[in-house]
Amino acid sequence: MLVLTVLMAVAGLAVMIWVANWPFNTPWEKDLSPEERRINAAHNRRHHRAAARLLSPMLAIVFGLTSVSIVSGPKSDPIAAGTMCLCSVLCVGVFAALIRAGRRRHKSTRR
């Protein structure tokens, strides 16, 4: 069960990084022209936080539910459940940090 837990955590974080960097580090990258690369790089700089803001709450929920199911299941594994719970807390922390950073950047000049 611990192996499954670690694989799920790594897969979730890998998906978050992959979505934030699309189409770079994919097979479709070699087909891009220099202008398309520049446009995609600018787009990624603007929107990479949005991907993390979207995926981190979903991953936190999945990790939390998995943690509860591991503890309450017939073959309870407290180490795996604790690992999943820690991953859930980390995803919530990443989400909160991104929200806080976004609020600091977009302060209004009018009061």
C-alpha positions as CSV (number, residue, x, y, z in Angstrom):
1,M,0.0,0.0,0.0
2,L,2.9,2.4,0.7
3,V,4.2,1.9,-2.8
4,L,0.8,2.8,-4.3
5,T,0.7,5.8,-2.0
6,V,4.1,7.1,-3.2
7,L,3.2,6.4,-6.9
8,M,0.0,8.4,-6.5
9,A,1.7,11.3,-4.9
10,V,4.5,11.4,-7.6
11,A,1.9,11.0,-10.4
12,G,-0.2,13.9,-9.1
13,L,2.7,16.3,-8.8
14,A,4.0,15.2,-12.2
15,V,0.7,16.0,-13.8
16,M,0.6,19.4,-12.2
17,I,4.1,20.2,-13.5
18,W,3.3,18.8,-17.0
19,V,0.1,20.9,-17.3
20,A,1.9,24.0,-16.2
21,N,4.7,23.5,-18.8
22,W,2.6,22.4,-21.8
23,P,3.7,21.9,-24.7
24,F,7.3,22.0,-23.5
25,N,8.9,18.6,-22.6
26,T,6.4,16.8,-24.7
27,P,6.7,15.1,-28.1
28,W,4.9,18.0,-29.7
29,E,7.6,20.5,-28.7
30,K,9.8,19.6,-31.7
31,D,7.1,20.6,-34.1
32,L,6.9,24.2,-32.8
33,S,8.4,27.1,-34.8
34,P,10.5,29.7,-33.0
35,E,7.5,32.1,-32.9
36,E,5.2,29.4,-31.5
37,R,7.9,28.6,-28.8
38,R,8.0,32.3,-27.8
39,I,4.2,32.6,-27.7
40,N,3.9,29.4,-25.6
41,A,6.7,30.4,-23.2
42,A,4.9,33.8,-22.6
43,H,1.6,32.0,-22.1
44,N,3.2,29.6,-19.6
45,R,4.7,32.5,-17.6
46,R,1.3,34.1,-17.3
47,H,-0.7,31.0,-16.6
48,H,1.4,28.4,-14.8
49,R,0.0,29.4,-11.5
50,A,-3.5,28.9,-12.8
51,A,-2.7,25.2,-13.5
52,A,-1.4,24.8,-9.9
53,R,-4.4,26.7,-8.5
54,L,-6.7,24.3,-10.4
55,L,-5.0,21.0,-9.7
56,S,-3.8,21.5,-6.1
57,P,-7.3,21.5,-4.5
58,M,-8.3,18.5,-6.5
59,L,-5.1,16.6,-5.5
60,A,-5.7,17.6,-1.9
61,I,-9.2,16.1,-2.0
62,V,-8.0,12.9,-3.7
63,F,-5.1,12.5,-1.3
64,G,-7.4,13.2,1.7
65,L,-10.0,10.7,0.6
66,T,-7.3,8.1,-0.1
67,S,-5.8,8.6,3.3
68,V,-9.2,8.1,5.0
69,S,-9.9,4.9,2.9
70,I,-6.4,3.5,3.8
71,V,-7.0,4.0,7.5
72,S,-10.6,2.7,7.5
73,G,-10.0,-0.2,5.1
74,P,-9.6,-3.9,6.1
75,K,-5.8,-3.7,5.7
76,S,-5.1,-0.5,7.6
77,D,-1.7,1.0,6.9
78,P,-1.0,4.0,9.2
79,I,2.3,4.9,7.5
80,A,0.7,5.1,4.0
81,A,-2.3,7.0,5.4
82,G,0.0,9.5,7.1
83,T,1.9,9.9,3.8
84,M,-1.3,10.6,1.9
85,C,-2.4,13.0,4.6
86,L,0.9,14.8,4.4
87,C,0.6,15.1,0.6
88,S,-2.9,16.5,1.1
89,V,-1.7,19.1,3.6
90,L,1.2,20.1,1.2
91,C,-1.3,20.6,-1.7
92,V,-3.5,22.8,0.5
93,G,-0.4,24.7,1.5
94,V,0.7,25.2,-2.1
95,F,-2.9,26.4,-3.0
96,A,-2.9,28.9,-0.1
97,A,0.5,30.2,-1.0
98,L,-0.5,30.8,-4.6
99,I,-3.7,32.6,-3.6
100,R,-1.7,34.8,-1.1
101,A,0.9,35.6,-3.7
102,G,-1.7,36.4,-6.3
103,R,-3.4,38.9,-3.9
104,R,-0.1,40.6,-3.1
105,R,0.6,41.1,-6.8
106,H,-2.8,42.5,-7.8
107,K,-3.3,45.1,-5.1
108,S,-5.6,47.9,-6.2
109,T,-4.2,51.5,-6.3
110,R,-7.6,52.9,-5.6
111,R,-8.9,53.0,-2.1
